[in-house]
Amino acid sequence: MVQRRWWSVQQLVLACCVGLIVGVGGFLFTSSVPLPANGSSCDLIVPAGFDPWNGLPHGPTLSCQAGQATGENLEPTGQAGMQQDIALRRAIPVPLGFAIGAGLVLIVSTVGDARRYRSG
């Protein structure tokens, strides 16, 4: 009996491409955040959003001029409070989306190859 090999290089490349598309696409689809109006005199460094590795939300990072009235040139940077609409949400992390997409491609290709192997 001839033993079949598990996956070809083409199947692995296809699985990686589909996994990357599903991972990034899933993260972008679930992590959309409307930009609020910045009513302060601070500069927005990093907007509020989600961490792509674990899907957890984070608030915006602001850079404020602390000594504007006194003429000092200090620039403290801090993280502001998180918006209520994203505080309770989670995004699909990119590694999870990658694993799901690549896993589905490998499962489908393995089942298809097994059917062809048994019938022929």
TAKA-V678174 format. One record per run of one state. SS is the DSSP state (alpha for helix, beta for strand, coil for the rest). FROM is the first residue (numbers start at 1). LEN is the number of residues. Records with the same first field share a line. If there is no record, write none. Layout:
SS: FROM-LEN, FROM-LEN
This chain:
coil: 1-8, 31-12, 47-2, 51-6, 59-2, 66-9, 80-4, 88-6, 120-1
alpha: 9-22, 84-4, 94-26
beta: 43-4, 49-2, 57-2, 61-5, 75-5
